[in-house]
C-alpha cells in the first residue's frame, strides 16, 4: 500500500466532545456508522455534536471487501429502536438527521419498515428536522423501496460504491445495475424526494471509469447529489488501497459531475456519504439548517480537508 500523503492527516478531536456522544449512544443502546464503519470523520462530526445512526443491529448479512461493519447472524428487529433514534436526534438538536443500516437480506422487506418507522418517529419528535436515509439495495424489491419513500424522507441515498468493473471485487453480493435501478425507481416513485449516491476512489479504478460512472448514474437514474471520497483500508483483512487520489483530482471530478447536471457534488479525500450531508440541501435551497445552538456547530457546513463542502 502506498504511504499516506500529508492531506490525509487529521487533527486530534476534542475528548470532551467525543465523550458526550459516546454517553448518549451508550445510554440509548444505539449504534453509529461513525464507529462501526470506522469513519475517519468521527472526531470532527462527534466534536461538532452530530452523528449518523445505524439501525437494524450491528451484524450485516453481506461481506463487502471495503467495509468494517461486522458480518454475522443478525439480531431481531427492535420495535423501540426508532423511538430511541428520535430521542437521540432530539438530544443533539439535529436539524438534519442521517439514518443508515446494515444490510438485512434475512428480512422479507430488507428492513424497509424499520427505516419508515424511524423517519416517522423523528418527524413526530422534531417536525422541523429534515431526514436523510442511506439504504441498502433491498435486493431490488420495489415494494420495500415504496415503504421507505411513503414516509417521505427529504433525501434517499444509495451508494454505487465503485465503478462497474470493480463491483464484484468490492461488493460481491451487489450489482451496479441493481443499485442504479433502485435510484431510478426512487426518483419515479417519489419525485419530490432528492436522490443521492456516492463512491470511493483508490481501489484500482481509472479516471475514465470514474467519469463514466458519474455519467451513467446521472443519465440513467437522474440522481441529484453525488459524493466521492478516498477509500481507506480499515484493516489488513480488507481490500488494499491502490492509490491515494490528490485533492486537485477530486476537484476535477466535482466540476465534471456538476457539468453533467448533478445539483450538488462533494468530492475530497475525507468526503463520505453522510458527512456534512445537510450541505446538499442547503446548496439547492431545499432546507435552511441553522447551527445547533447547544454545540459548537452541527456539522452542516463543516468543510473537508481539501476545502470543498
C-alpha positions in Angstrom: 0.0 0.0 0.0 1.4 3.5 -0.8 2.3 5.8 2.1 -0.4 8.2 3.3 0.1 11.7 1.9 0.0 14.8 4.0 -3.5 15.7 3.0 -4.8 12.7 4.9 -3.7 13.9 8.3 -6.5 14.8 10.7 -6.2 16.9 13.9 -6.9 15.1 17.2 -10.6 15.5 18.3 -11.7 17.2 21.5 -12.1 14.4 24.1 -14.9 16.0 26.0 -17.0 16.4 22.8 -16.4 12.7 21.9 -17.4 11.6 25.4 -20.8 13.4 25.1 -21.8 11.4 22.0 -20.4 8.2 23.4 -22.5 8.6 26.5 -25.7 9.4 24.6 -25.2 6.4 22.2 -24.5 4.0 25.0 -27.4 5.3 27.2 -29.9 4.7 24.3 -28.3 1.4 23.1 -27.8 2.8 19.6 -25.1 2.2 17.0 -23.5 4.7 14.7 -21.9 4.1 11.3 -19.2 6.6 12.6 -17.8 3.9 14.9 -19.0 0.6 13.3 -17.7 1.5 9.8 -14.5 3.2 11.1 -15.3 6.6 9.5 -12.2 8.9 9.5 -14.6 11.9 10.2 -15.8 10.6 13.6 -13.7 13.0 15.6 -14.8 16.0 13.6 -18.5 15.1 13.5 -18.8 14.0 17.1 -16.8 17.0 18.2 -19.4 19.2 16.4 -22.4 17.3 18.0 -23.6 15.2 15.2 -23.7 11.5 14.3 -25.1 9.1 11.7 -27.2 6.5 13.3 -27.1 2.9 12.1 -30.3 0.9 12.6 -31.2 -2.8 12.4 -28.4 -4.1 14.6 -24.6 -4.4 14.2 -24.4 -7.5 12.1 -24.6 -7.3 8.3 -25.7 -10.2 6.1 -23.2 -9.2 3.5 -19.4 -9.2 3.4 -18.0 -6.3 1.3 -14.3 -6.0 0.8 -14.1 -2.4 1.9 -16.5 -2.3 4.9 -15.6 -2.6 8.6 -19.1 -3.4 9.7 -19.3 -6.9 11.2 -20.8 -9.8 9.2 -22.8 -12.3 11.3 -26.1 -13.6 12.5 -28.5 -10.6 12.6 -30.3 -9.6 15.7 -34.1 -9.5 16.0 -35.6 -6.2 14.9 -36.1 -3.9 17.9 -39.5 -2.2 17.6 -38.4 0.5 20.1 -35.3 1.4 18.2 -37.0 4.2 16.1 -38.1 5.9 19.3 -34.6 5.8 20.7 -33.1 7.2 17.5 -35.6 10.1 17.6 -34.7 10.7 21.2 -31.0 10.9 20.3 -31.8 13.3 17.4 -33.7 15.5 19.8 -30.9 15.4 22.4 -28.4 16.5 19.8 -30.9 19.1 18.5 -30.1 18.0 14.9 -31.6 19.9 12.1 -30.7 17.2 9.6 -30.7 13.6 10.6 -29.0 10.8 8.7 -30.0 7.2 9.2 -28.4 4.2 7.6 -28.4 0.5 8.4 -26.6 -2.8 8.0 -27.9 -4.9 5.1 -30.6 -7.3 6.2 -31.2 -9.8 3.5 -32.7 -12.1 6.1 -35.8 -9.9 6.4 -38.7 -10.1 3.9 -38.6 -6.3 3.4 -34.9 -5.9 4.0 -35.6 -3.6 6.9 -37.7 -1.1 5.0 -40.4 -0.9 7.6 -37.8 0.0 10.3 -36.5 2.8 8.1 -40.0 4.1 7.7 -40.8 3.8 11.4 -37.6 5.7 12.2 -38.4 8.5 9.8 -41.9 8.8 11.3 -40.5 8.8 14.9 -38.2 11.7 14.1 -40.9 13.6 12.3 -43.2 13.3 15.4 -40.5 14.3 17.8 -38.9 17.0 15.7 -41.2 18.2 12.9 -38.7 20.7 11.6 -35.8 18.3 11.2 -35.0 17.0 7.7 -34.3 13.3 7.3 -31.9 11.5 5.0 -31.8 7.7 4.7 -28.9 5.8 3.3 -30.5 2.5 2.3 -29.2 -0.9 1.1 -30.5 -2.2 -2.3 -33.3 -4.3 -0.7 -32.3 -6.9 -3.4 -34.2 -4.7 -5.9 -37.5 -5.1 -4.1 -39.6 -2.1 -5.3 -42.3 -2.6 -2.6 -39.6 -2.2 0.1 -38.5 1.0 -1.6 -42.1 2.2 -1.7 -42.4 1.5 2.1 -39.4 3.8 2.8 -40.5 6.5 0.4 -44.0 6.6 1.8 -42.5 8.0 5.0 -41.3 11.0 2.9 -37.6 11.4 3.7 -36.2 14.6 2.2 -33.2 12.6 0.8 -33.0 9.0 -0.2 -29.4 7.8 -0.7 -27.9 4.6 -2.0 -24.3 4.2 -2.9 -22.9 2.5 -6.0 -19.6 2.5 -4.1 -17.3 1.9 -7.0 -17.0 1.7 -10.8 -18.8 -1.2 -12.6 -15.7 -3.1 -13.4 -14.8 -3.4 -9.7 -18.2 -4.2 -8.3 -17.7 -8.0 -7.9 -14.4 -7.5 -6.1 -15.6 -4.6 -3.8 -19.1 -5.7 -3.0 -19.7 -9.3 -4.4 -23.3 -9.6 -3.2 -24.4 -6.4 -5.0 -24.7 -5.3 -8.6 -24.1 -1.9 -10.2 -27.2 -2.2 -12.4 -29.4 -3.1 -9.5 -28.1 -0.1 -7.5 -28.8 2.3 -10.4 -32.2 0.7 -10.8 -33.0 1.4 -7.1 -32.1 5.1 -7.6 -34.1 5.3 -10.8 -37.2 3.7 -9.2 -36.9 6.1 -6.2 -37.0 9.1 -8.5 -40.0 7.7 -10.3 -41.9 6.8 -7.1 -41.2 10.0 -5.2 -40.1 12.8 -7.5 -40.3 15.3 -4.6 -37.6 13.5 -2.7 -33.9 14.2 -3.5 -31.8 11.2 -4.5 -28.2 10.7 -3.7 -25.3 8.3 -4.5 -21.6 8.1 -4.0 -18.4 6.1 -4.5 -14.9 5.6 -3.1 -11.7 6.1 -5.1 -8.4 4.3 -4.6 -9.5 0.8 -5.3 -7.9 0.5 -8.8 -10.4 2.5 -10.9 -9.2 4.7 -13.7 -10.2 8.4 -14.2 -12.1 7.5 -17.3 -14.1 4.9 -15.3 -14.9 7.5 -12.6 -16.3 9.9 -15.1 -18.2 7.2 -16.9 -19.8 6.1 -13.6 -20.8 9.6 -12.8 -22.3 10.0 -16.2 -24.3 6.7 -16.0 -25.7 7.4 -12.6 -26.9 10.8 -13.6 -28.2 9.9 -17.1 -29.8 6.5 -16.1 -31.3 7.5 -12.7 -31.4 11.3 -12.7 -29.7 11.3 -9.3 -29.5 14.8 -7.7 -26.5 14.6 -5.3 -23.2 12.7 -5.5 -20.3 12.2 -3.1 -16.8 11.0 -3.9 -14.2 10.2 -1.2 -10.9 8.3 -0.7 -11.1 4.7 0.3 -9.1 4.0 3.5 -8.3 0.4 4.4 -9.9 -0.4 7.8 -7.8 -3.4 8.5 -5.3 -5.8 6.8 -8.2 -8.2 6.1 -9.9 -5.6 3.8 -9.0 -4.6 0.3 -5.8 -2.7 0.0 -5.6 1.0 -1.1 -4.2 1.0 -4.6 -3.8 4.8 -4.8 -4.3 8.0 -2.8 -6.1 10.5 -5.0 -4.8 14.1 -4.8 -7.2 16.9 -3.9 -6.9 18.5 -7.3 -8.2 15.4 -9.0 -11.2 15.2 -6.7 -11.9 18.8 -7.6 -11.8 17.8 -11.3 -14.4 15.1 -10.7 -16.6 17.6 -8.7 -16.6 20.0 -11.6 -17.3 17.2 -14.1 -20.2 16.0 -12.1 -21.7 19.4 -12.0 -21.4 19.7 -15.7 -23.5 16.5 -16.0 -26.4 18.1 -14.2 -26.0 17.0 -10.6 -27.4 19.6 -8.3 -24.6 19.1 -5.8 -21.3 17.2 -5.8 -19.0 16.8 -2.8 -15.5 15.4 -3.7 -12.4 15.2 -1.5 -10.3 12.8 0.5 -12.5 12.8 3.6 -15.9 13.1 1.9 -18.3 10.4 2.9 -22.0 10.0 2.0 -23.2 11.0 5.5 -20.5 13.6 6.2 -21.8 17.2 6.0 -24.9 15.8 4.5 -27.1 18.9 5.1 -24.9 20.9 2.8 -26.5 19.3 -0.3 -30.0 20.5 0.8 -28.6 23.9 1.6 -27.0 24.1 -1.9 -30.3 23.6 -3.6 -32.2 25.9 -1.2 -34.4 23.0 0.0 -33.7 23.4 3.7 -32.3 26.1 6.0 -30.2 24.2 8.6 -29.2 26.6 11.3 -26.3 25.9 13.6 -27.1 23.8 16.6 -27.4 26.4 19.4 -26.2 23.9 22.1 -23.0 22.7 20.5 -20.2 24.5 18.6 -21.6 23.8 15.1 -23.7 20.8 14.0 -21.6 19.7 11.1 -24.0 21.1 8.5 -21.4 23.4 6.9 -18.1 21.8 8.0 -15.5 21.9 5.2 -13.5 18.8 4.4 -9.7 19.0 4.3 -9.3 20.0 0.6 -11.6 23.0 1.2 -14.7 21.6 -0.6 -18.0 21.3 1.1 
